[in-house]
Amino acid sequence: MSGYGPGGQFLADCPARLAVELIADKWTVVVLAGLSRGPVRHGELIDLIGGISRKVLTQTLRRLQAHGLVRRHAHTEAPPRVEYELTALGATLAEPIHVLAEWARANGEAVLDA
């Protein structure tokens, strides 16, 4: 049995469904992809992603941090410097996101044409 039918892993209160809902957020995959190459500062992430407001990026980073996918590191220096990076759990999403990005590159035109 595939697990996708009635009573499967995507029931309303199932952890798998909650994880998919987190990842399916509009900006989550883009932010995780931006962090996949190593620690990045907030402003650098804004420039890298493009089209995301500071407020939405902050909300997305906080949500990902609360769910254990992103780590926030505040350096104790003047002026203050904060970097974000993937946790070990967040890093497990790098390869699936890469595969999804390759699919999007290969099929983006077909999706738009449909």
C-alpha positions as CSV (number, residue, x, y, z in Angstrom):
1,M,0.0,0.0,0.0
2,S,1.4,3.4,-0.9
3,G,0.2,5.3,2.1
4,Y,-1.5,8.0,0.1
5,G,-5.0,6.7,0.3
6,P,-7.6,7.0,3.1
7,G,-6.0,6.6,6.5
8,G,-2.6,7.2,5.0
9,Q,0.3,9.3,6.1
10,F,-1.3,12.6,5.1
11,L,-4.2,12.7,7.6
12,A,-5.0,16.1,9.0
13,D,-3.0,15.7,12.3
14,C,-0.2,13.4,10.9
15,P,3.4,14.6,11.3
16,A,4.1,13.9,7.6
17,R,1.3,16.2,6.6
18,L,2.4,18.9,8.9
19,A,5.9,18.6,7.4
20,V,4.6,18.8,3.9
21,E,2.5,21.9,4.8
22,L,5.6,23.6,6.2
23,I,7.7,22.8,3.1
24,A,4.9,23.7,0.7
25,D,4.8,27.3,2.0
26,K,5.4,29.8,-0.8
27,W,8.9,30.9,0.4
28,T,10.1,27.9,2.3
29,V,11.8,26.0,-0.5
30,V,13.4,29.2,-1.9
31,V,14.8,30.1,1.5
32,L,16.1,26.6,2.2
33,A,17.7,26.6,-1.3
34,G,19.3,30.0,-0.4
35,L,20.8,28.5,2.8
36,S,22.0,25.3,1.1
37,R,25.4,26.6,0.3
38,G,26.3,27.7,3.9
39,P,25.6,30.5,6.4
40,V,24.0,33.6,5.0
41,R,23.1,37.0,6.5
42,H,19.5,38.3,6.4
43,G,20.3,41.0,3.8
44,E,22.3,38.6,1.6
45,L,19.4,36.2,1.6
46,I,17.0,39.0,0.5
47,D,19.4,39.8,-2.4
48,L,19.8,36.2,-3.3
49,I,16.1,35.3,-3.3
50,G,14.6,38.5,-4.7
51,G,11.0,39.4,-4.4
52,I,10.6,38.6,-0.7
53,S,10.1,41.4,1.8
54,R,12.2,41.6,5.0
55,K,9.1,40.9,7.1
56,V,8.2,37.8,5.2
57,L,11.8,36.5,5.2
58,T,12.0,37.0,9.0
59,Q,8.7,35.2,9.5
60,T,9.8,32.3,7.3
61,L,13.2,32.0,9.0
62,R,11.5,32.0,12.4
63,R,9.1,29.3,11.4
64,L,11.9,27.2,10.0
65,Q,14.0,27.8,13.1
66,A,11.0,26.8,15.3
67,H,10.7,23.5,13.4
68,G,14.4,22.7,13.6
69,L,15.4,23.3,10.0
70,V,17.3,26.5,10.3
71,R,19.8,27.7,13.0
72,R,20.2,31.4,13.8
73,H,23.6,32.5,15.0
74,A,24.1,35.9,16.5
75,H,27.8,36.8,16.6
76,T,28.9,38.9,19.6
77,E,30.6,41.7,17.9
78,A,30.0,45.3,17.1
79,P,28.1,46.0,14.9
80,P,26.0,42.9,15.6
81,R,26.0,40.2,12.9
82,V,23.4,37.5,12.5
83,E,23.7,34.5,10.2
84,Y,21.3,31.8,9.3
85,E,22.2,28.2,8.3
86,L,20.6,24.9,7.8
87,T,20.6,22.4,10.7
88,A,21.4,18.8,10.0
89,L,17.7,18.2,9.6
90,G,17.3,21.1,7.2
91,A,20.3,19.9,5.2
92,T,18.4,16.6,4.5
93,L,16.1,18.7,2.3
94,A,18.9,20.1,0.1
95,E,18.9,17.2,-2.4
96,P,15.1,16.9,-2.8
97,I,15.0,20.7,-3.3
98,H,17.8,20.4,-5.9
99,V,15.8,17.6,-7.7
100,L,12.7,19.8,-7.6
101,A,14.6,22.8,-9.0
102,E,16.0,20.7,-11.9
103,W,12.5,19.5,-12.7
104,A,11.2,23.1,-12.7
105,R,14.0,24.1,-15.0
106,A,13.2,21.3,-17.4
107,N,9.4,21.6,-17.3
108,G,8.8,25.3,-16.4
109,E,7.9,26.2,-20.0
110,A,5.5,23.3,-20.4
111,V,3.8,24.2,-17.2
112,L,3.4,27.8,-18.4
113,D,2.1,26.7,-21.8
114,A,-0.5,24.3,-20.3
